[in-house]
Amino acid sequence: MGPVAPPADFLTSRPRRAERLAASGPMPASAGLGGVVPGRVVSGPMPSAGQLPTDSGPRGRFRVSGGHDALDGRDTPDGLDGENAGLRRLRIPPFRPDPQRPGTAFGQEILRTMRSRNLVTGLAIPIMVAIAVGVAVVVAAGANNGSGGLAPPQLSAGFPPARIATADFAGSAAQAGRGTRVTLGAVATFGSQVVAVGAQSGGSIGRALFLHSGNNGNAWKLGTVHGAGGIAPPPQATPKLVTGGPAGWVAIGTGFTFTSSDGQSWLVGPGLPQQPGDQVTAVTAAGTGFIATGQTAVGNSAAPVLWLSVTGTVWRRLAGPRLSLPVAAGTRVTGITHGAASGTVIVLAGTVTTAGGARASAAWRSADGGATWTPAMIPAAANNGGGAIAGLAQLGNGFVAVRPAVVSGTTGANVYTSADGTAWRQSATIKTTDGAPLAIGQVTGGPGGAVVEGSARGFLFAFLSANGATWLGTNTFGASASQRVSGAALTAAGQAAVAVSNGTGGGLTAQYPVMALIGPKGGPLSASLAGIAGVRQAEVAVNAIAASGATQVAGGSADGFPVLWSSPDGGSTWARGAGATAATFSRAGDQQVTGVADGRAGWVAVGGAASLAPGHPVVVGSADGGRHWTTEDGGTALAGNDLVTSSVAAGRAGGYAIVGWQANGAHSTAMAWYSAGLAGWRPAVVSLTGGDSQFMAVTAMARGFVAAGSSGARPAAWVSPNGMVWRQVTLALPASATRAVLQYVAANGTTVVAAGTALAASGGARFPFAAISTDSGATWQESPLPAPSPAGTLAISGLTAAGSGFTAIGTFGLPGNQDVVIWNHGPGNGGAWMAVAPAGNGLSGPGIEEITALASTGSTLTGAGFSATPTGTVPTLWQSPLRG
């Protein structure tokens, strides 16, 4: 099949409105700033005119070709810009990389996803993590393979609504924003509008972020996101790439696209028509349409792929015979790394493998909107050193390309320009004059010129050019050891708008990136995202609730710290518990509470890292009803940084049991601890069979304890008469499942119910199921949990013994618009689970409504959760009389 022509509209050049083309004129090449003639060496980073040293001797680490120092080699002791100092000493926290998480089993990832709250991951990795656990444990209703379709006759409606509980479960005003993290992706400009895209994780639900500036990056606002028909977008719909042009704005994420007419209000839609193995590397406004480029897997190798769209909402995929990129005989194209467009001309850069097996860069040009392609011969000069094409961008009405190069024995870059993408010439060479290696980062451009971002001597800086021949360096705007550039674009005012992370340490500085605006003189002007209205939000989550008479205790997190709240009046009013010392709750990193229990000696709460990664556990105790707490995890049994404590129970005959697991590289081993009181924890003896194992939850029975989790690929339970010795009972896999884990467990006398999630063999869908034991955990019967509706997704989020039966809670609905579902199992149900979808605030409505913690006392159910929309998340509290 020959090449397929794009739609005619794609090639039609529409006039641009004058107010959207406020491109700057040529950048001034002021004396002393290193303006160079074509082909001359440009050194950087370069200071503003007021910072240039007055003497003529070469004293600095970086020098322009005219002999002026860019840095004079001295650090100003006060950290400020000295009159003759070329560099501000950056007071950046030391770089502390996140510890590598070991590979984990299915059960751990399920629990991590449900309780970690970090539902959107960093932009540099796939948003759906682990073994496709994703944002929630879900399955299309009706895909339970044996559930018999819909639920049995529904419970009667009439559950009371939930209420907003912001005042009940509150964080600290001084720490607001801690516990969440913002990551930024690409930055793009069109006219005077600048757009940066990213995501916010932490809190109950992550969200997409669109930042826009209508004045060339001098002031920023948070954009709005919505779905078709006013439906809220799914939380995993987060953008990574963005571009703007005459046809509007387009952003691309994993499985989703976003479109906007103004860069301020965004509509989420379906993703590109991708096939397994497709990866998108770039998106560019081309003519009056858009082009996205990338690579796809073909057997054990890779091949190029691109997508064309007129509007950004409907895309056509071109690959294989439909995408003909000419190369020499025996050479194979393996992917497209960069794309740029000027008018209707498109230039692509990619990777090829020659007949001899060598890897190299190549480029192609299309003048008909991507229908046909011809080679674009971007030179590889003798001093190139084999460097691939590091960047490709629009430059005014033409193009610019950058290749790493060896210049005078040091690493630099060669710059090439072309008026139409056909004929290319070397226009400049960039290097450091003192021989320090120069690392080239992003290369972007537009009608007003181009920007090349890079680093040397541990500092981040950029070069700017209006014509590709004369390049002006900027001051530094970050430290490469602790910061990274995720996006850069040249504004119409001739400055670079750069998205810069702030490292991986704790606190607001690291958790909120910076948008830096910098030109050839002065700066940078930096704006932390924490200061942009609507970006910084409180992190509050409730993961567990337990009741003892009229006293209730809830555990979770606030501002990234483990927190416990207590209520002396059955859940009507709540107060935050206090630590005996500051160290009780003020722990390093983001921490949370995942389990609480009350026994004869008082209350015990457990938890750990917010991501449920192995670390030092959180174990605290309270002897006064949850008002004051002491640290109980200082003993040797809970020492080390390879433990997870997920749940705790208090025995009815006395004593306590904590369960979790220990990490050992990529493996895990179920662990349990016991104590007669709040302190003095000791490791228990646990029988293990079946490979990797983990305890997810534990409860007290009439005699002893029962815990739930997984062993290998199968669900498993463990029983113990006293918490000291545990015996494993491995359950069968639910029908049609290949893996399963039990996440929750509750007991009513000698009857025990455990609930969890199974992975279906067909299609990899997930479905919630329950297992019931009437003999204190010795034998079990399993059944899938029914759906209250034939459409949407189904997940479980809590379980409790209620009255003479059991109540489970979860969510159902379409991604991004999920409501609460309640399951009831009792003597009057004929042995079946019955489902109902309650209506009311905090239970149903736009966005995501979820109950994440559930407990019962007397005749009342108490649940805590959240209500999330694209604008934010608020905690909720729900109380209801027992039903059925």
Disulfide bonds with the S-S distance in Angstrom:
none
